[in-house]
Amino acid sequence: MKSIIDSILPQIRKPARYIGNELNSIHKDWEPVRLRVLLAYPDLYEVGMSNLGIQILYHILNLKDDVLAERVFAPAQDMEEKLKENNIPLFSLESWTPADKFDLIGFSLGHELTYTNLLNMLALSKIPLRSKDRTNDHPLVFAGGPCAMNPSPIEDFIDFFVIGEGEEVILEIAELIAGMKSENKDLKLEKLSKTPGIYVPSIGNKTTKRYVKDFNSVPYPTKPIVPFISAIHDRAVVEIMRGCKHMCKFCSACIGYNPVRMKKPEKVIELALEILKNTGYEDLSLISLSSSDYTQIEEVAKFLAKKIEPNKVSLSLPSLRLDSFSLKLAKEIQRVRPTSVTMAPEAGTQRLRDVVGKKLSKQDIIEGARAAFSEGITNLKLYFMIGLPTETFTDIEAIAELARKVSGIGREYSQRAHVTASVSTFIPKPHTPFERERQISLEEIIERQKYLKQNLKGRGLELRWHDAKTSILEGAFSRGDKKLSEVIEKAYLLGARFDAWSEYFKFEIWEQAFNECGSSMNSYLEEIDEKKELPWAKITLR
């Protein structure tokens, strides 16, 4: 098989997606280990390699001498064709071993529009799509990540789900399965269902999310794999805090990642310097949902900026609030490369910001923008949502007005001032206070986007928007039930792949799939009655 793969690689674009052997990748002997785990991400290599969760689990599993963890990503269309032509199963990067030879295959699900890629990866691995059709000879297939908060749409395809933070439970799973390799599949799943944080669809057990309680002692990869080709996020990353205290009513990340936990400053610094030494990255990012809330952000950021400047390494702090303190800090650490700053008003009016729990006044926004431009920052991004509960057209008009106002402030300070207004569609997410709210229709999305395109324009002002049709599909999956498994499988068989990529997304395939399955996409967008049981009722996150 390896000789055939060698002959295939020169015939495809970006063969580096499949060759493995990157800096810091781990290669273990297959024979001595008790358990072999394949970590899968249902998107292209450059997307999956930007996923911190994959790197963390890879690191934790491979710390165990008797466990082996390797990686696999969704093959691009040209590689998929070559695999089929040559009857080559999907294989791992580290050892080019067929995926079906592993004991466990774990999918990280960051986006609902990767579900058809998941099915395609199973099919290319010669593994039956549905859990009920798999035998003791097949790997157990599990999944985790944000989409696992509502496992219903894909539970026919997955043997078990990890609910919550994978690093808290992955070794328990590994130990359990390693000790039961000779047992049958049903017994393994029965044992797994008794582990907190594990949901087994065939059993239908209730479970509560797992989360890391000691955020300082949990293993963190200081030798992350450095991709051969540019990843979406091509940088060294240290997670300084998990969770968010602001609890905006639309935000699933707050629910999924709370409670708030912070890494000690000395731990952050130690990890950052070690990662830079082991990778050679030229960018360091200290990440969290709300970096301004990290209690010692100023001391840590200033120390690291000064320490790494001689090596021409830049430091970025995503998710800073746009207040005078944060802006001065952002300006002070901007030693190597210029930075842009972001602000998320979410809504154009104060009334609607109050409804959704966004604690940001118009005065905060104007003063924040003025402070940013006065500090010499020329690029400012504003994030808004359309379709929020109780929204009227006055709220839409206010988005354009506010963006123009901020752009005008920027022009007072610099002719190079550039404001980008990014507008997404509100999607009700499971477990949030808005989980039962209605999502606006395709026609309503297009109408609102059309107004903004006509009215949110001007020199140094740019509008970006999310595709309306992908927002509709994401909304259906977000709160979908088990009936959607049939729709997803049908769309996959009709050729749906990489639905999160505009160049591959074919809405007509999904319309056909819903129609042929006797289902309605729009029915999943409607308000959900308080008396109706939710598809994710067996999952508890709080």
C-alpha positions as CSV (number, residue, x, y, z in Angstrom):
1,M,0.0,0.0,0.0
2,K,2.8,2.4,0.9
3,S,4.3,2.2,-2.6
4,I,1.0,3.0,-4.2
5,I,0.6,6.0,-1.9
6,D,4.1,7.1,-2.9
7,S,3.0,7.0,-6.5
8,I,-0.2,8.9,-5.9
9,L,1.2,11.8,-4.0
10,P,3.0,13.5,-6.9
11,Q,-0.3,13.5,-8.8
12,I,-2.3,15.7,-6.4
13,R,-2.3,19.2,-5.1
14,K,-0.7,19.8,-1.7
15,P,0.6,16.3,-1.1
16,A,2.0,17.6,2.2
17,R,-1.5,17.2,3.6
18,Y,-0.9,13.4,3.7
19,I,2.7,12.6,4.2
20,G,3.1,13.1,8.0
21,N,6.6,13.3,9.5
22,E,6.2,17.0,10.5
23,L,8.3,18.5,13.2
24,N,7.2,17.2,16.6
25,S,5.0,14.4,15.2
26,I,5.2,11.2,17.2
27,H,5.9,7.8,15.8
28,K,5.5,4.7,18.0
29,D,6.0,1.0,17.4
30,W,2.6,-0.6,16.8
31,E,3.5,-3.9,18.4
32,P,4.1,-3.2,22.1
33,V,1.2,-0.8,22.7
34,R,-2.1,-1.9,24.3
35,L,-4.3,0.6,22.5
36,R,-4.3,2.4,19.1
37,V,-6.3,5.6,18.8
38,L,-6.9,7.6,15.5
39,L,-7.8,11.3,16.1
40,A,-9.9,12.5,13.2
41,Y,-10.9,16.0,12.1
42,P,-13.6,16.0,9.3
43,D,-12.1,18.9,7.3
44,L,-8.9,19.6,5.4
45,Y,-5.5,19.2,7.0
46,E,-4.9,23.0,7.3
47,V,-8.1,23.4,9.2
48,G,-7.7,20.4,11.4
49,M,-4.1,21.3,12.3
50,S,-5.4,24.6,13.7
51,N,-7.6,22.8,16.2
52,L,-6.1,23.0,19.6
53,G,-8.2,20.1,20.9
54,I,-6.6,17.6,18.5
55,Q,-3.1,18.7,19.6
56,I,-4.0,18.4,23.3
57,L,-5.5,14.9,23.0
58,Y,-2.6,13.7,20.8
59,H,-0.2,14.9,23.4
60,I,-2.0,13.4,26.4
61,L,-2.5,10.0,24.7
62,N,1.1,9.7,23.5
63,L,2.4,10.5,27.0
64,K,1.3,6.9,27.8
65,D,3.9,4.4,26.8
66,D,1.2,1.7,26.1
67,V,-1.0,4.0,24.0
68,L,-0.5,5.2,20.4
69,A,-2.3,8.1,18.9
70,E,-2.1,9.1,15.2
71,R,-4.1,11.6,13.1
72,V,-6.3,11.7,10.0
73,F,-8.1,14.5,8.2
74,A,-10.7,14.7,5.4
75,P,-9.0,14.2,2.0
76,A,-9.5,16.8,-0.6
77,Q,-11.4,15.9,-3.7
78,D,-8.4,15.0,-5.8
79,M,-7.0,12.7,-3.1
80,E,-10.4,11.1,-2.6
81,E,-10.6,10.2,-6.3
82,K,-7.1,8.6,-6.1
83,L,-7.9,6.6,-3.1
84,K,-11.0,5.2,-4.8
85,E,-9.2,4.6,-8.1
86,N,-6.5,2.6,-6.4
87,N,-8.8,0.9,-3.7
88,I,-6.7,2.5,-1.0
89,P,-8.4,2.9,2.4
90,L,-8.1,6.2,4.3
91,F,-4.9,6.1,6.3
92,S,-3.2,7.7,9.3
93,L,-0.5,10.4,8.7
94,E,2.1,8.9,11.1
95,S,2.3,5.3,9.9
96,W,0.1,5.3,6.8
97,T,-2.0,2.6,8.5
98,P,-5.6,2.0,7.3
99,A,-8.1,3.7,9.6
100,D,-10.0,0.5,10.3
101,K,-7.0,-1.1,11.9
102,F,-7.2,1.2,15.0
103,D,-9.1,0.4,18.2
104,L,-10.7,3.8,18.5
105,I,-11.5,6.6,16.0
106,G,-12.3,9.9,17.6
107,F,-13.8,12.7,15.6
108,S,-13.6,16.3,16.8
109,L,-16.7,18.2,15.7
110,G,-16.3,21.9,15.6
111,H,-18.9,22.7,13.0
112,E,-22.2,21.2,12.0
113,L,-21.4,21.5,8.3
114,T,-18.7,18.8,8.5
115,Y,-21.1,15.9,9.1
116,T,-21.0,14.7,5.5
117,N,-17.2,14.7,5.6
118,L,-17.4,12.5,8.7
119,L,-19.5,10.0,6.7
120,N,-17.1,10.2,3.8
121,M,-14.1,9.5,6.0
122,L,-15.9,6.4,7.5
123,A,-16.8,5.2,4.0
124,L,-13.2,5.7,2.7
125,S,-12.0,3.8,5.7
126,K,-14.2,0.8,4.7
127,I,-16.1,1.2,7.9
128,P,-20.0,0.9,7.9
129,L,-21.6,4.3,8.3
130,R,-24.1,3.3,10.9
131,S,-23.1,2.1,14.4
132,K,-25.6,-0.8,14.3
133,D,-23.9,-2.2,11.2
134,R,-20.4,-2.3,12.8
135,T,-19.1,-5.5,14.4
136,N,-16.5,-6.3,17.0
137,D,-13.9,-6.2,14.2
138,H,-14.4,-2.5,13.5
139,P,-13.0,0.3,15.6
140,L,-15.3,2.0,18.1
141,V,-16.2,5.4,16.6
142,F,-16.6,8.3,19.1
143,A,-17.0,12.1,18.7
144,G,-16.7,15.2,20.9
145,G,-16.4,19.0,20.6
146,P,-19.0,21.7,20.5
147,C,-21.4,19.8,18.2
148,A,-21.7,17.0,20.7
149,M,-23.9,19.3,22.9
150,N,-26.7,18.0,20.6
151,P,-25.6,14.6,19.4
152,S,-29.0,13.6,18.0
153,P,-28.6,14.4,14.2
154,I,-25.6,12.1,13.9
155,E,-26.1,9.6,16.8
156,D,-26.9,6.8,14.3
157,F,-23.3,7.0,13.0
158,I,-21.4,7.4,16.3
159,D,-20.9,4.6,19.0
160,F,-20.4,7.1,21.8
161,F,-20.0,10.8,22.5
162,V,-17.7,12.7,24.8
163,I,-19.6,15.5,26.5
164,G,-17.4,18.3,27.7
165,E,-13.6,18.6,27.8
166,G,-11.9,15.7,26.3
167,E,-8.6,15.9,28.2
168,E,-10.6,15.3,31.4
169,V,-11.9,11.9,30.3
170,I,-9.7,10.6,27.4
171,L,-7.4,8.5,29.5
172,E,-10.3,6.9,31.3
173,I,-11.7,5.9,27.9
174,A,-8.3,4.6,26.8
175,E,-7.8,2.5,30.0
176,L,-11.3,1.0,29.8
177,I,-11.1,0.0,26.1
178,A,-7.5,-1.3,26.5
179,G,-8.6,-3.6,29.2
180,M,-11.6,-4.9,27.2
181,K,-10.1,-5.4,23.8
182,S,-11.3,-9.1,23.7
183,E,-14.8,-8.2,24.8
184,N,-17.7,-7.6,22.4
185,K,-18.8,-4.1,21.3
186,D,-22.0,-4.0,23.3
187,L,-20.3,-4.8,26.6
188,K,-17.7,-2.0,25.9
189,L,-20.5,0.5,25.2
190,E,-22.3,-0.6,28.3
191,K,-19.2,0.0,30.5
192,L,-18.6,3.4,28.7
193,S,-22.2,4.5,29.4
194,K,-21.4,4.3,33.1
195,T,-18.5,6.7,32.8
196,P,-19.5,10.3,33.6
197,G,-19.4,12.5,30.5
198,I,-20.0,9.7,28.0
199,Y,-23.3,9.4,26.1
200,V,-24.0,6.1,24.3
201,P,-26.9,6.5,21.8
202,S,-27.7,2.8,21.7
203,I,-28.3,2.9,25.4
204,G,-29.7,6.4,25.7
205,N,-28.1,7.1,29.1
206,K,-28.2,10.5,30.6
207,T,-24.9,12.2,31.3
208,T,-23.3,15.5,32.5
209,K,-20.4,17.3,30.9
210,R,-16.9,16.7,32.1
211,Y,-14.5,19.6,32.7
212,V,-11.0,20.1,33.9
213,K,-11.0,21.3,37.5
214,D,-7.2,22.0,37.9
215,F,-6.4,24.0,34.8
216,N,-2.7,24.4,35.8
217,S,-1.8,20.7,36.1
218,V,-3.6,19.3,33.0
219,P,-1.0,18.3,30.3
220,Y,-0.5,20.9,27.6
221,P,1.5,20.3,24.4
222,T,4.8,22.2,24.5
223,K,5.9,20.4,21.4
224,P,2.9,20.9,19.1
225,I,3.1,19.5,15.6
226,V,4.2,22.1,13.1
227,P,2.3,21.7,9.8
228,F,4.2,21.4,6.6
229,I,1.9,23.8,4.9
230,S,0.3,27.0,6.2
231,A,-2.6,26.2,8.6
232,I,-5.6,28.5,9.1
233,H,-4.0,29.6,12.4
234,D,-0.3,29.3,11.8
235,R,1.1,30.3,15.3
236,A,2.1,29.2,18.7
237,V,-0.9,29.1,21.1
238,V,-1.3,29.2,24.8
239,E,-4.8,28.9,26.3
240,I,-4.7,31.3,29.3
241,M,-8.3,30.9,30.5
242,R,-11.3,28.8,29.8
243,G,-14.9,29.9,30.2
244,C,-16.5,33.3,30.2
245,K,-18.3,35.3,33.0
246,H,-20.4,37.5,30.7
247,M,-22.9,34.8,29.7
248,C,-24.5,36.4,26.6
249,K,-27.8,34.6,26.0
250,F,-26.9,33.5,22.5
251,C,-23.4,32.1,23.3
252,S,-23.0,28.4,23.4
253,A,-19.3,28.7,24.2
254,C,-20.0,30.1,27.6
255,I,-22.2,27.2,28.5
256,G,-19.9,24.6,27.0
257,Y,-16.6,25.9,28.5
258,N,-17.7,27.3,31.9
259,P,-16.8,27.5,34.7
260,V,-14.2,30.1,34.4
261,R,-10.6,28.8,35.1
262,M,-7.3,30.6,34.6
263,K,-3.7,29.4,34.2
264,K,-1.2,30.9,36.6
265,P,0.9,33.6,35.0
266,E,4.2,31.7,35.6
267,K,2.6,28.7,33.9
268,V,1.5,30.7,30.9
269,I,5.0,32.2,30.5
270,E,6.7,28.8,30.9
271,L,4.4,27.2,28.2
272,A,4.8,30.1,25.8
273,L,8.6,30.2,25.8
274,E,8.8,26.4,25.6
275,I,6.5,26.2,22.6
276,L,8.4,28.9,20.8
277,K,11.7,27.1,21.4
278,N,10.2,23.8,20.1
279,T,8.5,25.2,17.0
280,G,10.2,28.3,15.6
281,Y,6.8,30.1,15.2
282,E,7.0,33.8,14.5
283,D,3.6,34.5,16.2
284,L,2.4,33.8,19.7
285,S,-1.2,34.1,20.6
286,L,-2.6,34.0,24.2
287,I,-6.2,32.8,23.7
288,S,-9.4,32.7,25.7
289,L,-13.0,33.7,25.2
290,S,-12.4,37.0,27.0
291,S,-8.7,37.8,27.5
292,S,-9.4,41.1,29.3
293,D,-10.9,39.1,32.1
294,Y,-7.6,37.3,32.8
295,T,-6.6,38.9,36.0
296,Q,-2.9,39.3,35.2
297,I,-3.1,39.9,31.5
298,E,-1.0,43.1,31.6
299,E,1.9,41.6,33.5
300,V,2.0,38.4,31.4
301,A,1.6,40.2,28.0
302,K,4.2,42.9,28.7
303,F,6.8,40.3,30.0
304,L,6.3,38.0,27.0
305,A,6.3,40.9,24.4
306,K,9.6,42.1,25.7
307,K,11.1,38.6,26.0
308,I,10.2,37.5,22.4
309,E,10.8,40.8,20.6
310,P,14.6,40.2,19.9
311,N,13.6,37.1,18.0
312,K,11.1,39.0,15.9
313,V,8.2,37.1,17.3
314,S,4.9,39.0,17.5
315,L,2.3,38.6,20.4
316,S,-1.4,38.8,19.9
317,L,-4.3,38.9,22.4
318,P,-7.5,37.9,20.7
319,S,-10.8,38.7,22.5
320,L,-9.7,41.8,24.3
321,R,-12.4,44.3,25.3
322,L,-12.1,47.6,23.5
323,D,-11.5,49.8,26.5
324,S,-8.7,52.2,27.2
325,F,-6.7,49.7,29.3
326,S,-6.9,46.9,26.7
327,L,-6.1,49.3,23.9
328,K,-3.0,50.7,25.6
329,L,-1.9,47.1,26.3
330,A,-2.5,46.1,22.7
331,K,-0.5,49.1,21.5
332,E,2.3,48.4,23.9
333,I,2.8,44.8,22.9
334,Q,2.6,45.7,19.2
335,R,6.4,45.6,18.9
336,V,7.0,43.5,15.8
337,R,3.9,43.6,13.5
338,P,0.9,45.9,13.5
339,T,-2.3,44.5,14.9
340,S,-6.0,45.0,14.3
341,V,-8.6,45.1,17.1
342,T,-12.1,43.8,17.3
343,M,-15.3,44.7,19.0
344,A,-18.6,42.7,19.1
345,P,-21.6,45.0,19.6
346,E,-23.7,42.1,18.2
347,A,-26.7,44.4,17.8
348,G,-27.1,48.0,16.5
349,T,-29.4,49.3,19.2
350,Q,-29.1,49.4,23.0
351,R,-32.5,47.8,23.4
352,L,-31.5,44.7,21.5
353,R,-28.1,44.5,23.2
354,D,-30.0,44.5,26.5
355,V,-32.3,41.7,25.3
356,V,-29.4,39.4,24.4
357,G,-27.3,40.2,27.5
358,K,-24.5,42.0,25.8
359,K,-23.1,44.4,28.4
360,L,-21.9,47.1,26.0
361,S,-23.4,50.6,25.6
362,K,-23.3,52.8,22.6
363,Q,-21.0,55.1,24.6
364,D,-18.7,52.2,25.3
365,I,-18.5,51.4,21.5
366,I,-17.9,55.0,20.5
367,E,-15.3,55.6,23.2
368,G,-13.6,52.3,22.5
369,A,-13.4,53.1,18.8
370,R,-12.0,56.6,19.4
371,A,-9.5,55.2,21.9
372,A,-8.3,52.6,19.3
373,F,-7.9,55.1,16.5
374,S,-6.2,57.6,18.8
375,E,-3.6,55.0,19.7
376,G,-2.7,54.7,16.0
377,I,-4.6,51.5,15.3
378,T,-6.0,51.7,11.8
379,N,-7.9,48.4,11.4
380,L,-11.0,47.8,13.4
381,K,-13.4,44.9,13.1
382,L,-17.0,45.0,14.3
383,Y,-19.1,41.9,14.8
384,F,-22.9,42.0,14.5
385,M,-25.7,39.4,14.3
386,I,-29.0,39.6,12.4
387,G,-32.1,37.7,13.3
388,L,-31.7,38.1,17.1
389,P,-34.9,37.5,19.2
390,T,-37.3,40.6,19.1
391,E,-35.2,42.2,16.3
392,T,-37.0,44.8,14.2
393,F,-35.9,46.6,11.1
394,T,-34.9,49.6,13.2
395,D,-32.2,47.4,14.7
396,I,-30.9,46.5,11.2
397,E,-30.8,50.2,10.3
398,A,-28.9,50.9,13.5
399,I,-26.1,48.4,12.4
400,A,-25.4,50.4,9.3
401,E,-25.6,53.7,11.2
402,L,-23.2,52.5,13.9
403,A,-20.7,51.1,11.5
404,R,-20.7,54.4,9.5
405,K,-20.3,56.3,12.8
406,V,-17.3,54.3,13.8
407,S,-15.8,54.6,10.3
408,G,-16.2,58.4,10.5
409,I,-14.3,58.5,13.8
410,G,-11.5,56.5,12.2
411,R,-11.2,59.0,9.3
412,E,-10.7,61.8,11.9
413,Y,-7.4,60.2,12.9
414,S,-6.1,58.6,9.7
415,Q,-7.0,58.4,6.0
416,R,-5.8,54.8,6.2
417,A,-8.5,53.9,8.9
418,H,-10.4,50.8,7.8
419,V,-13.5,49.4,9.5
420,T,-14.8,45.9,8.7
421,A,-18.4,45.1,9.7
422,S,-18.9,41.3,9.8
423,V,-22.5,40.2,10.0
424,S,-23.6,36.7,10.8
425,T,-27.1,35.2,11.3
426,F,-28.3,34.3,14.8
427,I,-28.6,30.5,15.2
428,P,-30.3,29.3,18.4
429,K,-27.9,26.9,20.1
430,P,-28.7,24.0,22.4
431,H,-28.4,24.6,26.2
432,T,-28.4,28.4,25.8
433,P,-31.3,30.7,27.1
434,F,-32.3,31.1,23.4
435,E,-32.4,27.4,22.6
436,R,-36.2,27.5,21.9
437,E,-36.2,30.7,19.9
438,R,-37.1,31.0,16.2
439,Q,-34.4,31.4,13.6
440,I,-35.3,33.7,10.7
441,S,-36.0,32.3,7.3
442,L,-33.8,32.3,4.2
443,E,-35.9,35.1,2.7
444,E,-35.6,37.2,5.9
445,I,-31.8,36.7,6.0
446,I,-31.4,37.8,2.3
447,E,-33.7,40.9,2.9
448,R,-31.6,42.1,5.8
449,Q,-28.3,41.4,4.0
450,K,-29.5,43.3,1.0
451,Y,-30.4,46.3,3.1
452,L,-26.9,46.3,4.7
453,K,-25.1,45.9,1.4
454,Q,-27.0,49.0,0.1
455,N,-26.5,51.1,3.2
456,L,-23.3,50.0,4.9
457,K,-20.7,51.3,2.5
458,G,-18.2,54.1,2.2
459,R,-14.5,54.8,1.9
460,G,-12.6,52.7,4.4
461,L,-15.8,50.7,5.3
462,E,-16.2,47.1,4.4
463,L,-19.1,44.7,4.9
464,R,-18.7,40.9,5.2
465,W,-21.6,38.5,5.7
466,H,-22.1,34.8,6.2
467,D,-23.8,32.8,3.4
468,A,-27.5,32.7,4.1
469,K,-28.1,29.2,2.9
470,T,-25.3,27.7,5.1
471,S,-26.8,29.5,8.0
472,I,-30.1,27.8,7.4
473,L,-28.5,24.4,7.2
474,E,-26.4,25.0,10.3
475,G,-29.6,26.1,12.1
476,A,-31.4,22.9,11.2
477,F,-28.5,20.7,12.4
478,S,-27.9,22.8,15.5
479,R,-31.3,21.8,17.0
480,G,-32.0,18.8,14.9
481,D,-33.3,15.4,16.0
482,K,-32.4,11.8,15.2
483,K,-34.5,12.0,11.9
484,L,-31.7,14.1,10.4
485,S,-29.4,11.1,10.3
486,E,-31.3,9.9,7.3
487,V,-31.1,13.3,5.6
488,I,-27.3,13.6,6.3
489,E,-26.7,10.2,4.8
490,K,-28.8,10.9,1.8
491,A,-27.0,14.2,1.2
492,Y,-23.7,12.4,1.5
493,L,-24.8,9.8,-1.1
494,L,-25.9,12.6,-3.4
495,G,-22.4,14.1,-3.3
496,A,-22.4,16.6,-0.4
497,R,-18.8,17.3,0.8
498,F,-17.1,20.3,2.6
499,D,-20.4,22.1,3.1
500,A,-18.6,24.8,5.2
501,W,-16.6,25.8,2.1
502,S,-18.5,28.1,-0.3
503,E,-16.8,26.6,-3.4
504,Y,-18.1,23.1,-2.6
505,F,-21.4,23.9,-0.9
506,K,-24.4,22.8,-2.9
507,F,-27.7,23.9,-1.3
508,E,-29.7,22.1,-3.9
509,I,-28.3,18.7,-2.7
510,W,-29.6,19.4,0.8
511,E,-33.0,20.5,-0.5
512,Q,-33.2,17.2,-2.5
513,A,-32.1,15.2,0.5
514,F,-34.7,16.7,2.8
515,N,-37.4,16.3,0.2
516,E,-36.5,12.6,-0.5
517,C,-36.6,11.9,3.2
518,G,-39.9,13.5,3.7
519,S,-38.5,16.2,6.0
520,S,-38.5,20.0,6.0
521,M,-35.5,22.1,6.7
522,N,-37.7,25.0,7.8
523,S,-39.4,23.0,10.4
524,Y,-36.2,23.0,12.5
525,L,-36.0,26.8,12.4
526,E,-39.4,27.3,14.1
527,E,-39.9,28.3,17.8
528,I,-39.9,25.2,20.0
529,D,-42.9,24.9,22.4
530,E,-42.0,24.9,26.1
531,K,-43.8,21.6,26.6
532,K,-41.9,19.8,23.8
533,E,-38.9,17.7,24.9
534,L,-35.7,18.8,23.4
535,P,-33.5,16.4,21.3
536,W,-30.6,17.1,23.7
537,A,-32.5,16.5,26.9
538,K,-30.2,13.6,28.0
539,I,-27.2,16.0,28.0
540,T,-26.6,18.3,31.0
541,L,-24.0,21.0,30.7
542,R,-24.6,23.1,33.9
